[in-house]
Each structure stands twice: as structure tokens, then as C-alpha cells.
Amino acid sequence: MLCGNLLGLTCASLSFILGLTGILSDYWLVNFGSDLFHEGIWQRCTNNACIKISGIGYIDATRTLLIFSTALLLFGMVFSCLTFFNYHIGRFTASLAAGALEVLSAMLLLIGLTVYTSETAHNVLTSSYNFEWSFFLCWTSGVFLVVAATSHILAHKSTPQTGYESL
């Protein structure tokens, strides 16, 4: 149980760091062609000048989903910390709450990344555009988030039950 909670907190923390770095940086998509630029989900930079990206539906949807995912992950990390104090309400442990929040966070993250990927994949396949490190950091964050959720849920399942049911 302790090992699962520790693994869950470690993976959730790594996921948060990788995801936040990926969300805030500007290297999601890079064009190595004649009009050299790099862009993230907030701005596009070319020739040392950056302009804010606005009014593009799939980027707005990606931003929204990733922000909500990060907020849920933060709440999941709070519950993950509470697991070390054996916090529970009846049969609902902090491990279960952390795992559930991390599952929801992972779903929003993966939906947001899928929206962005599906809208930009055509450009990557047919021109000189490439996905870059910020984009891949967010996908890696999703992998760590799934591991964190799984370990918290398994830690919950191995928690001894309280009350008369366990007698």
C-alpha cells in the first residue's frame, strides 16, 4: 500500500512537471521550411517576434482541456499526499480519490492532445512541419498520469477495510 501510494505521488508529480512545462512552452509545432517558425498553444514565434494565437477553435479546445486536466491533477496530488495520513471516509480512501481524479485528468489530457494531433497531423505529414519536444512532453505526462492513477487504485484495493465488514 505504501509503495503504491509513493509510486502514485511520484508519477503524479512527474506528470505535473512535464505537463506544465509542455503546456507553457512554444515548441509544439515547428516549421523547418522557408518560413521558419515554432508555435505552442499560446503563441507563434518567427524571426524573434511572437504573436498570440487566438480564435482558432482546436487550439482553444486544447487549452481548455489541458487547463482542466492540470487543475484535476493538482487536486489528485493533494489527495495523494493525504494517503500518507490514512485519510478515509468510510470505504472511500484518499488513494481512491487520488486515483479517480488522476483518471479524469488523464482523460482530459488525452482528449486535448488528440484534438491537437488530429488537427495538425495533416500539416506534419504533407509539409515541413514537425511535432517538437513540448508536444511530446505532454504525451509523456499522460503516460505518467496513467501509471499514477493505476498505482493509487491498486493501493486502495490493498487497503484493509474498516468497520464490521472486515471481522
N, C-alpha and C positions, 0 to 999 in steps of 0.2 A: 504494500500500500504506500509506504513512504517513498519507495523507489519510483513508483508510477507517478506520484504527485510531484516529485522532484524533476523527473523527466518531463512531465507536462508543463511545469513552470519554466524550465529551461527552454523547451521548444517554443512555448508561447512568447517568451522574451526575445528569442532569436527571430521569431516571426514578426514581432512588432518592430524590431530594429530594422530588419531587411525591408519590410513593407513600407515603413515610414520613409526610409532612405529612397526607395524606389518611387514612391508617390511624389516626393518633393523634388526629385531631380529631373533634369531635362534631357535625358538620353534614352527615351523610349523608342524613338524612330530617328534614323539618321539617313540622309541622302548623300551618297558619295559621288553623285554625278556632277553635272556642270553647275547646278545651283545648290552648292553645298550648304546644308543646314542640319540642325538637330532640334528635336522637339520632345516635350513631355506632354503631360495632360494639363499643364498650366500655361506654357509659353513656347514659342518657336524662336530660335536664335539663328541668325545668319549674319556673317560679317561683323561680329561683335555687337550686333544690335538685336535686342529681343523684343518681341511683341506678344501681348497677351492673347491667348486663344479664347474666343468667346463665340457663342451662337452656333456651335457645332453639336448636334444632338447626341451623337455617340460618345463624344468626349465629356459632355455634361453628365450623361448617364454613368460613364465610367467613374468620374469624380465622385458623384453622389454615392454610388455603391461602395467605392473604396473608403470614403469617409465614414459611412455607417459601419463598414466592416472593422475599421480601426477602432471605432468607439465601442463596439461589442467586444472586441478583443481586449480593450482596456478593462471593461467590467469583468471579463473572464479572468484576467490576470489578478484582479482584486480577490475574486473567489478562489483562485488558485493559491494565493497567499493564505487565505483563511483555512485551507485544507490542513495546514501545519498546526492549527489550533483545534482540530477536530470539531469544527463548526458544523452543526447539522440542525435541521428542524424535522423531527420525526425521522422518516426514512430518507429524506432528501438531504444529502450531504453537500458540502461545498465542492467536492470533486464532481458531483453530478451537475451542479450549476455551472461550474467552470467548463466542463465538457460540452454541455448544451450551448452555452454562449460561444464557445470556440467552433462548434459545428455550424451555428448560424453565421458567425463571422467568416468561416471558410466558404460557405455557400455564397455569401455576398461578394467576397473577394473573387471567387472563381467565375461567378456570373459577370462581374465587372470586367475581368481580364478577357473573358470570352467575347464580350461585346466589342472591346477594343480590337482584339485579334481578328475577329470576323470582318470588321470594317476596314482594317488596314492590310490584311493579308494579300489582297489583290495587288496593291502597290508594291509590296515586297516581292511577290512572285514575278511581276511583269516589268519592273524598273530597277533603278539603282538604290532603292530604299532597303534598309536593313533594320531589324529589331536590335536594340542595344542593351547594355547592362542594366539600366533601370527597369526595363521591361522584364528581364529575366530575374532580377531580384524579387519582384512582386510574385512571379510564379514560384520561386523557391520559398518565399514566405508562405505561400499556400500549402506547400508540402509540409513544412514545419508545423503549420497550424493543424493539419490533419493528424499528424503524429501526436501533437499536444492533446487534441480532443480525444483521440483513441486511448492514450495513456490515462487521462483523467476518468474516462468512463470505465476503463478496466480497474482503476484504483477504487472507484465507487463500488463496483461489483464485488471486490475482495474485502470491502469494509464489513466488519461484523455488525449484524443487525441489533438495534437496541429494542428494549421492551420485552414483553412476554413471548413474542413470536420465536425468539431465539432459545427459549428454555426447552 
